[in-house]
Amino acid sequence: MAGIAEHPVQYPANLEIMNSAFATTDRSSAAYEKPTAGSDARIDELLDRINGLSMEKPLTENGHAAANTHCKNVDEPFVPRAPKSFAEAGVSETTLEELISKFLLAKGEASIREISQQVALPFAMVERVIAYMKSEQLLGYIGQATMNDYKCKLTELGRERAKRYMEFCSYYGAAPITFRQYCDSVSAQTMNDQNPSEEDLKRAFSDLLIDPSMLLKLGPAVNSGKGMFLFGYPGNGKTSIAERVTSAYGKYIWIPKAITADRDIIRIFDPMNHIEAPPDRGQGLLANDDIDQRWVRIQRPTIVVGGELTMEHLEIQYNPATGISEAPVQMKSNCGTLVIDDFGRQRMSTDELLNRWIVPLEKRYDFLNTSNGKKIQVPFDQLVIFSTNLEPKDLVDDAFLRRIPYKIEVPNPSLQNFVKLFEIMCRTYKFEWRPEMIKRLIEKHYLPMERPFRNCHPRDLLLQIKNYCLYLKRPLELSDEAFDFAAENYFSIV
C-alpha cells in the first residue's frame, strides 16, 4: 500500500524567524471550580435522599425497573442508586445464593458484611439470603464478627453445592446487572446528546500545542459522532489527538462491573482500559449507601487498539474453563472513543475489518453472539477514530469512505511550532531554555539533510539528553555535545 507522499520541507532562507517564536506564550487554561453547597442545600439534599428511600421505582415501557438515578449536573447525567429490593436490583435470590456459595468456597469463611461487600449488594438483602442458606443447612455461623454480624462457613452440603455451581461458572464477584439496565445506562449517557463547542475542544487540548486550524477541522467531526480518519506521518500526534477528543465530552460515566445476558455473565469493567474516578462521598451512612456498588464511575473511556486487533476482539469472548465472558472492545468503549491505531496494519484485511463496522457505524447498534449462540443487540455508542500513516483512499473503497465523512490530515509542525515545542518540553524535563542550542540543532541536523520536523522530536531528543546527563552524573543542561549525542542516536538510520 502506498504511503503518504512527502511534501518538500519549506525551510526559511535564514533562521531569524525563530527569534520571534521564542517568546513565551500564556498556555494556562481556565479553572473549573466545583460550586460548594451551603448548609441549607445540604439539608435539602439529605431530606431528598430520605424521602427517596420510601418511593417506589417506576417501570419502563418494557416492564423493567427504571434506572434509579440521581442527576447532579450535566457532566454526570446518570448515577446508579443502591437497590432496595431484589426486583429493583434485577437479581434473584437464587443467583445471590450461587455467588455467596462460590465466594465462601474460595474464601473459607467470611462475615456477612464482607460477603455484602464482595457481591456489592446492601447488607439487608445479603442477610436475608444468608438466613435462608442457614435454615437449609448450607452454611453455619462460626462466631460473631461485630454487632448484628456473624462469620459464616459452608457446611459439607453447602460445599458440594458450591462445587457444582463452580463447574458451570466460577464467577463470584459483584452481582451482575441485567442487560436491559446496561442498555438503559448507555442511552442515558449517550454521546449523541452532546455537542462539544470550541471552548470544550480548547479545554480538552489545553496540554497540547495544536494549530487553531486543526481544531476547526476536529470540531465538526467530533460533533458528528460518526467517526473520522486521522492520517499523517508517524510522530505528529495522531494518537495523542485521538485520546484527547474524549475530554471534549462529559468527564465521567458509570459502567457496571458485570452484566448478565441470556445466562451469560459478561465482564464490562476492565482495569486495563478503564480509569476509575470514585465520586466524592459525603459523611455518614446515607451517603455511603446511596450508590449502587455494582457500578464503577470511570473517566469517559478512550480505548486504543492497534495491530494486535483481530476479529475475535470484536465478539464476546467466552472462556469455557471459567464460564465467564469478556465484553468486546466496542462495548468497553461505549459512551467514549474507540481508536483503531495503525489502521491497515492489522493481521486481517482492511476489507474484513471495515465490513464488520459498516452496520454499527450507520445504525448505532451491533449484534453479538452469546455462548449458547443467541444473538443480542447491543448499543454501539462511541466515536470511532481510524488513525493511520497511510492514505485512506489506498485502504478503503468509496462506499466506506462515504460512511466516514471526515478525513483529517495531521501535518508536520511549522518551524515556529517546532521551536515552541522545544521550549515547552524543556520546562517539562527541567532544562534551562537556551534557544541558541535549538538553532544550532536545526542548522546542523535538519537543514543539511532536509529532514522534516515531527512533533515527537523535541520530546524524544530531550529525553535522550536527560538520560545522557543522568548517566554521566552531570547537571541537566543543553549543550552541543549532548545534542550531537542525542541526534546521532535518534537519527542513525533515519
C-alpha angles and dihedrals in degrees: 000000000000118000128222112289111250112238116217112264109247104213118183119251088246136008098241089106088072092067090069090051095058095073109110114244126209106252097167114134127220115270119239111206122193110233115245115229119228125237093264091053090050092053091048090051092052091048090051090052093049091049089049092059091071098041120106116231116244121235126241123235088269092057094252124130109270117246108272102226137168110203112210102167143338091269089064110032094164128050119167113229123213112265120244097198141025091252091053091048093048090229127120123221088241091057091049090049089055093051093048093047093051092046093051090046090056097037100038096217136007141166121254090250091053089050090049090053091047096053091035095229130124118280094241093057093048092045090056093055092043090055090052092049090050091051089051089050092241092127140006139207114255098181146334116277105186135329110322090356131106138189112245133205131180120251121225089265090050092050092053091051092046090053090055089050089051092054090060098040130350096203115122103155129109113340107264122244121229123270090242092054089052093051090049091052092052090049091051092050098038120151091217091078092057127081110189113213132213089268091053092053093047089053092048092051097038092116094051130073099231130164115248090232089061091053089051089056094044096048099069091040091054091047092052092061089203100109134255146221117245110192135169143101119322116264098035096105106262092143092044090052092048092050093052096048089080091061090066088072127060116312103234143030134181121237130179122247090227139352134203121229122174091339092310118121108218121191113222104169110080118183089201093061106020125070113211117229107182113203122245104264123211123228123271138038096289093057093048094049096044097087126067101242092208088076129072125209110221139172108270099277129251110186118189121197124177140171091333092069115119134174089258089065089061094057134065104274111218119197108207091194094062102020089230125126128212121217117241121249094260091058092047090052096049112136088017141059130295114200118198098200123196088016110197094035098081120121090250128062119272090237091057093049096044094048087056090057101044098089097039093049093051102035099033093229135084136207120230134179123234122216093271093051099258114143118227130189112232130184117264099199111153143095109257115208121189109203118191144159089214132080110269091222089059092054108043140026128249093262092064095038087059089060091051099053096174119073110173125184118212103211132202114275121262119247091257093051091044091057091044090054090056090052092050093047092048088061090047094053095038096248122148108249109248110171093186089066091056091049090053091047091054093045093050106032105026112029100051093049095036085233113181121237118248127193091233096056099083092051095044097045094047091048089055090050090050092053090045091055093044092052093051091041091238127144115267104265139137114249139162090248094051094047092049090050093050095045094048090052097042098043098034094118100016 
